[in-house]
Amino acid sequence: MRSIGIAAYGFLLLIWTWLLLKPQPVPESLVGGIAFFDPEMLFFLLAKATHFGVYAGFAVLGGWLVRGRWIAIVLVLHGAASELGQWIGAYHFDTKRHGCVRDVLIDAAGVFIGTLIARRFRPKPNPPPAPQP
């Protein structure tokens, strides 16, 4: 059962990576549908809140699936690598995305908070079955 959870976690991380590298991650219809906000500010806030929330969620799930600190390190490195990928994409392929150190810091803050949540609310392991007489 644990291996299925780890495989699903890896699949979700793969989808997130694709969303981070695609040219238009937030649909224009979502941003344009809220008329009382400045669309550029709304896009910015949605993008940064998504960065924070998704990395916090991955840290919580990862912290529940595996023990140890390596999942937090992997997630912070993933955030940095995705920003590097965006920068390379903008430079070589004109994807209209740009890598940004601020996003790496937002990702790392999400990982930090998610790790704290995972440690505080970690599910208890099932107790071993009682010995049979």
C-alpha positions, -999 to 999 in steps of 0.1 A, spaced: 0 0 0 29 24 8 44 18 -26 12 29 -43 12 61 -22 48 68 -32 39 61 -69 9 84 -67 30 111 -50 56 109 -78 29 111 -105 14 142 -89 49 158 -86 54 150 -123 21 168 -132 31 198 -110 65 199 -129 47 200 -162 24 228 -150 54 248 -138 71 246 -172 41 251 -195 38 286 -210 4 297 -194 -2 280 -161 -33 301 -150 -61 302 -176 -70 337 -187 -107 330 -181 -100 325 -144 -81 357 -140 -105 378 -163 -136 365 -145 -131 386 -114 -138 422 -125 -132 441 -92 -95 431 -90 -67 443 -111 -61 413 -134 -23 415 -132 -23 417 -94 -48 388 -92 -27 367 -114 4 374 -93 -14 366 -61 -29 334 -75 4 322 -88 23 329 -55 -4 314 -33 -4 283 -56 34 280 -53 32 282 -15 1 259 -11 12 232 -35 47 229 -20 32 229 15 8 201 4 36 181 -11 56 185 21 27 173 42 20 143 20 57 135 16 62 138 54 34 113 60 47 88 33 83 87 43 103 95 75 133 118 74 142 152 62 152 142 26 117 149 12 119 186 22 154 188 6 141 172 -26 111 196 -27 133 227 -23 156 214 -50 126 207 -72 114 243 -67 148 256 -77 151 233 -107 117 243 -119 126 280 -118 158 272 -136 137 254 -162 114 284 -166 144 306 -170 159 283 -197 126 281 -214 122 318 -216 157 323 -228 157 296 -255 121 290 -264 103 322 -257 78 306 -233 68 339 -217 77 324 -183 106 335 -162 125 319 -134 126 339 -102 145 336 -69 114 349 -51 94 319 -62 121 295 -49 118 313 -15 80 310 -16 83 273 -25 108 268 4 85 286 28 57 263 17 79 233 22 89 245 57 53 251 68 42 218 53 70 199 71 59 214 104 23 204 97 33 169 87 53 164 119 26 178 141 -2 157 125 16 126 114 -7 96 113 0 71 140 13 37 127 -10 8 132 -2 -12 163 12 -47 158 -15 -75 161 -18 -90 195 -1 -124 199 -24 -154 197 -24 -177 227 
